[in-house]
Amino acid sequence: MRAPQYAAALVAIALLLFMYFGCPTQAPEMAQAEASRNLQISATSIESMIRSAQQELKAGEIATIIEIEERLETEPPPVDSLKRQLLEELAGQWYRLGYPGISAGYAQQIAEQTNDEQDWSVAGTSYTICVQRAEEEKVRSFCYQQAEQAYLNAISLNPEELDHKINLALTHMLDPQQPMRGIMRLRELQESHPEDPRPLISLGRLALQTNQLERAAERLDAALELDPTNQAAICLRAETYQRAGQLVDAARLSELCLAN
């Protein structure tokens, strides 16, 4: 299970980390992550979700999960590679059953085992999906906090990786109390990385989702100036042309989108 390049590509996100420095050498998101890198799963929250899910599952589905859990809890404990495999199986099983929050909990356990930036990014993406799909506010709030911290952990491990910061900004857009926080952060990332098309692509995608076609076109054109072969920018620009009724240009870029 690997992280997608952008969390927003999974589902439509109607999605600030502040750029001021808490000290001369460390940005606030790094300081926060360093203070709590060893993120702990809230056992009460995860167990509560599992108990609730068990009331809805069929006997065969529960049996499959129990069988994997028993393999995970053997004595002596399984070696790390097997433990990871079993955790991935549990994460995948719960996701297929429609419980992304529980799935994210197992993805987080993998990240805690490896302390690898990509595993933390996977956990963040998994929790973000939970935020988008959760019906209960307490579950949504729990998953939001876990997604935020998981991305902060990934940033702490690799402060130069822009994708982690973009994903964190997109997750911040799911905060109903501060929906503009993520957009402001994306704009800051665009300003601080003027030669990188990724913040522009994310901003273009968001403009397209809110039917701001002119703004989407402007941002995606700027991204394509930086990287004319970027598939995400090409495909989104084709969609922008299509929705604007510019069918010839839409067809031209659609061919390039499908060819890549």
Backbone torsions as a table, in degrees:
resi	resn	phi	psi	omega
1	MET	NA	111.4	-178.1
2	ARG	-112.4	157.4	-179.8
3	ALA	-77.2	140.7	172.1
4	PRO	-71.5	163.4	-178.3
5	GLN	-62.3	-37.6	178.0
6	TYR	-132.9	137.2	175.6
7	ALA	-64.3	-30.0	-177.5
8	ALA	-68.1	-21.0	-178.6
9	ALA	-72.6	-19.0	-179.2
10	LEU	-71.4	-47.6	179.9
11	VAL	-147.5	160.3	-178.7
12	ALA	-65.6	121.4	-179.1
13	ILE	-108.5	116.9	175.6
14	ALA	-83.3	45.1	-164.2
15	LEU	-85.5	NA	NA
16	LEU	NA	85.3	169.4
17	LEU	-56.3	127.3	-176.3
18	PHE	-75.8	143.3	-175.1
19	MET	-94.6	5.7	178.2
20	TYR	-75.5	153.0	-176.3
21	PHE	-95.8	131.5	178.0
22	GLY	-75.2	-22.5	174.0
23	CYS	-151.4	170.7	-173.5
24	PRO	-60.1	-20.4	-172.7
25	THR	-122.5	0.6	-173.1
26	GLN	-139.4	125.2	178.6
27	ALA	-73.6	156.7	-174.2
28	PRO	-61.7	-36.5	-179.7
29	GLU	-66.0	-31.8	177.4
30	MET	-71.5	-41.9	-179.8
31	ALA	-62.7	-41.7	179.8
32	GLN	-64.9	-40.1	-179.4
33	ALA	-68.3	-40.4	179.9
34	GLU	-62.6	-33.5	-177.9
35	ALA	-70.1	-24.1	-177.2
36	SER	-144.9	47.4	-177.0
37	ARG	-62.1	-38.6	-179.0
38	ASN	-80.7	72.9	179.5
39	LEU	-58.9	135.1	179.3
40	GLN	-107.9	134.6	173.6
41	ILE	-67.9	134.2	173.3
42	SER	-75.6	101.7	-175.4
43	ALA	-59.3	-38.0	-179.5
44	THR	-60.7	-45.2	-177.4
45	SER	-66.9	-46.9	-179.5
46	ILE	-64.9	-45.6	-179.6
47	GLU	-63.6	-35.9	177.6
48	SER	-63.1	-41.9	178.9
49	MET	-66.0	-37.9	179.7
50	ILE	-66.7	-44.4	178.8
51	ARG	-59.3	-42.5	179.1
52	SER	-64.8	-41.6	-178.9
53	ALA	-66.0	-37.8	-177.7
54	GLN	-61.7	-25.7	178.4
55	GLN	-73.8	-15.6	-176.7
56	GLU	-106.8	-16.6	-174.2
57	LEU	-83.0	156.4	173.7
58	LYS	-79.5	159.9	-177.2
59	ALA	-58.5	-41.2	-179.7
60	GLY	-64.6	-36.9	179.3
61	GLU	-67.9	-41.6	178.1
62	ILE	-65.1	-40.1	-179.0
63	ALA	-61.3	-40.9	179.1
64	THR	-61.4	-44.0	-179.9
65	ILE	-65.8	-43.7	179.6
66	ILE	-60.9	-39.8	-179.6
67	GLU	-62.2	-41.9	178.7
68	ILE	-67.9	-42.0	179.3
69	GLU	-60.4	-40.1	-179.9
70	GLU	-64.7	-37.7	176.8
71	ARG	-66.3	-31.8	-179.3
72	LEU	-73.8	-28.2	-172.4
73	GLU	-102.8	20.8	179.4
74	THR	-68.8	160.5	174.7
75	GLU	-117.9	126.3	-3.8
76	PRO	-69.0	161.4	-179.2
77	PRO	-59.5	150.8	178.9
78	PRO	-64.7	153.7	176.2
79	VAL	-61.8	161.8	-172.9
80	ASP	-56.2	-41.1	-177.4
81	SER	-64.9	-40.2	178.2
82	LEU	-71.6	-37.7	177.9
83	LYS	-60.5	-43.3	178.1
84	ARG	-61.5	-44.3	-179.8
85	GLN	-59.0	-42.9	-178.8
86	LEU	-68.4	-39.6	176.9
87	LEU	-64.2	-38.5	176.5
88	GLU	-64.6	-39.0	177.7
89	GLU	-62.8	-43.0	178.8
90	LEU	-65.6	-42.9	178.4
91	ALA	-60.9	-45.0	179.8
92	GLY	-65.8	-40.1	-179.9
93	GLN	-63.4	-47.4	-179.9
94	TRP	-66.1	-35.2	178.6
95	TYR	-66.1	-44.4	179.6
96	ARG	-63.5	-29.8	179.4
97	LEU	-79.9	-7.2	175.9
98	GLY	94.6	27.4	179.5
99	TYR	-124.6	76.3	-175.6
100	PRO	-64.8	-27.8	178.9
101	GLY	-66.3	-43.0	177.4
102	ILE	-67.3	-42.1	176.7
103	SER	-56.3	-42.7	-179.7
104	ALA	-64.1	-33.3	177.8
105	GLY	-61.1	-39.1	177.8
106	TYR	-73.9	-34.7	174.2
107	ALA	-61.6	-36.6	178.1
108	GLN	-66.6	-39.3	177.8
109	GLN	-61.3	-36.0	175.7
110	ILE	-63.0	-44.8	-179.6
111	ALA	-64.3	-38.1	177.3
112	GLU	-65.9	-32.5	179.6
113	GLN	-70.2	-41.9	-174.1
114	THR	-97.5	-26.7	-171.6
115	ASN	50.2	44.2	-179.4
116	ASP	-102.6	138.4	-175.5
117	GLU	-59.9	-39.5	-179.2
118	GLN	-69.7	-34.2	176.8
119	ASP	-68.0	-38.1	175.2
120	TRP	-65.5	-35.5	178.0
121	SER	-66.4	-39.4	175.7
122	VAL	-60.8	-44.7	178.4
123	ALA	-61.3	-42.3	178.2
124	GLY	-61.8	-44.5	178.2
125	THR	-62.0	-42.0	-179.7
126	SER	-62.7	-44.1	178.2
127	TYR	-67.1	-33.6	178.1
128	THR	-63.2	-40.8	176.4
129	ILE	-60.8	-40.4	176.8
130	CYS	-59.7	-43.7	178.9
131	VAL	-58.1	-42.9	-176.5
132	GLN	-69.4	-29.2	-172.6
133	ARG	-105.9	-14.7	-175.0
134	ALA	-64.9	137.4	177.3
135	GLU	-94.5	-31.2	178.8
136	GLU	-87.5	134.9	-177.4
137	GLU	-63.3	-37.5	-178.6
138	LYS	-66.7	-34.5	176.8
139	VAL	-70.8	-43.3	179.7
140	ARG	-60.4	-44.3	-179.6
141	SER	-64.7	-42.5	178.5
142	PHE	-60.5	-48.4	-178.0
143	CYS	-65.7	-35.7	178.0
144	TYR	-62.0	-47.5	-179.7
145	GLN	-62.9	-39.8	179.8
146	GLN	-68.9	-38.9	178.1
147	ALA	-62.2	-45.7	179.8
148	GLU	-59.2	-47.3	-177.8
149	GLN	-68.4	-36.7	179.3
150	ALA	-61.7	-43.4	178.2
151	TYR	-67.2	-36.5	176.1
152	LEU	-62.4	-37.6	176.6
153	ASN	-64.1	-42.1	178.0
154	ALA	-62.6	-41.4	179.0
155	ILE	-64.8	-39.5	179.0
156	SER	-60.3	-39.4	-178.8
157	LEU	-74.6	-30.3	179.2
158	ASN	-144.5	83.0	-176.7
159	PRO	-63.8	-15.7	-177.9
160	GLU	-88.0	-11.0	-176.3
161	GLU	-80.1	113.6	-175.9
162	LEU	-71.3	-32.2	-177.8
163	ASP	-57.8	-40.5	-179.9
164	HIS	-61.8	-40.5	-178.7
165	LYS	-70.1	-36.8	176.5
166	ILE	-65.4	-44.9	179.6
167	ASN	-62.5	-38.0	177.3
168	LEU	-64.5	-42.9	178.3
169	ALA	-61.7	-41.9	179.5
170	LEU	-65.6	-36.0	176.3
171	THR	-66.7	-39.3	178.5
172	HIS	-60.4	-24.7	178.9
173	MET	-71.2	-11.4	176.9
174	LEU	-87.2	-2.5	178.8
175	ASP	-77.6	110.7	-176.3
176	PRO	-65.4	-21.3	-179.7
177	GLN	-79.9	-28.0	-177.7
178	GLN	-139.8	65.0	-175.1
179	PRO	-65.0	-21.6	-179.4
180	MET	-84.2	-8.6	-176.5
181	ARG	-58.2	-45.8	-178.7
182	GLY	-67.8	-39.8	179.0
183	ILE	-63.0	-43.5	178.5
184	MET	-61.0	-38.9	179.5
185	ARG	-67.2	-40.1	177.0
186	LEU	-61.8	-40.3	178.3
187	ARG	-64.3	-38.6	176.3
188	GLU	-64.1	-39.5	178.4
189	LEU	-66.0	-36.9	176.7
190	GLN	-62.3	-43.0	-179.2
191	GLU	-68.6	-35.2	-177.5
192	SER	-85.4	-12.5	177.7
193	HIS	-130.8	63.9	-173.1
194	PRO	-64.6	-19.1	-178.5
195	GLU	-97.5	2.8	-178.0
196	ASP	-108.2	126.1	-176.7
197	PRO	-76.5	-12.9	-170.6
198	ARG	-63.2	-43.9	176.4
199	PRO	-62.6	-38.6	178.0
200	LEU	-63.2	-39.2	179.3
201	ILE	-64.3	-43.1	178.7
202	SER	-63.4	-42.6	178.0
203	LEU	-65.9	-38.4	177.1
204	GLY	-64.2	-42.4	178.5
205	ARG	-61.0	-43.1	179.9
206	LEU	-65.2	-40.4	177.4
207	ALA	-63.4	-38.3	178.8
208	LEU	-66.2	-39.5	180.0
209	GLN	-64.4	-29.1	179.1
210	THR	-99.5	14.3	175.3
211	ASN	63.3	27.4	172.9
212	GLN	-91.4	78.2	-168.7
213	LEU	-66.2	-40.2	-179.4
214	GLU	-65.2	-42.3	179.3
215	ARG	-67.1	-40.2	177.6
216	ALA	-61.0	-45.3	-179.9
217	ALA	-60.9	-42.2	-179.2
218	GLU	-62.2	-45.3	-177.9
219	ARG	-70.4	-40.4	-178.9
220	LEU	-71.4	-35.7	175.3
221	ASP	-62.8	-40.8	178.1
222	ALA	-64.3	-38.6	177.5
223	ALA	-64.4	-40.6	-179.7
224	LEU	-70.7	-25.9	173.7
225	GLU	-65.7	-36.3	179.0
226	LEU	-75.2	-37.0	-178.5
227	ASP	-146.5	90.7	-176.6
228	PRO	-63.7	-15.0	-177.6
229	THR	-102.0	5.2	-176.3
230	ASN	-68.2	116.9	-173.2
231	GLN	-64.6	-42.1	-179.4
232	ALA	-60.5	-43.7	-179.9
233	ALA	-66.5	-40.2	179.6
234	ILE	-62.5	-47.1	-176.9
235	CYS	-67.2	-41.0	178.5
236	LEU	-68.0	-35.5	178.6
237	ARG	-68.9	-36.4	176.2
238	ALA	-61.7	-42.1	178.1
239	GLU	-65.0	-37.7	178.0
240	THR	-62.6	-45.6	176.1
241	TYR	-58.7	-44.5	-177.8
242	GLN	-59.8	-47.3	-177.2
243	ARG	-71.7	-21.8	176.6
244	ALA	-87.5	-2.3	179.4
245	GLY	82.3	11.7	178.9
246	GLN	-93.2	77.9	-166.1
247	LEU	-71.8	-32.1	179.9
248	VAL	-65.2	-49.3	178.4
249	ASP	-65.4	-35.7	178.7
250	ALA	-62.7	-43.2	-179.9
251	ALA	-65.3	-39.8	-179.4
252	ARG	-62.0	-47.7	-178.9
253	LEU	-75.2	-28.0	177.7
254	SER	-63.0	-37.2	177.9
255	GLU	-63.1	-41.9	178.7
256	LEU	-67.5	-36.1	179.4
257	CYS	-64.3	-46.4	-177.5
258	LEU	-71.6	-25.7	-177.2
259	ALA	-75.1	-19.7	-176.3
260	ASN	-96.1	NA	NA
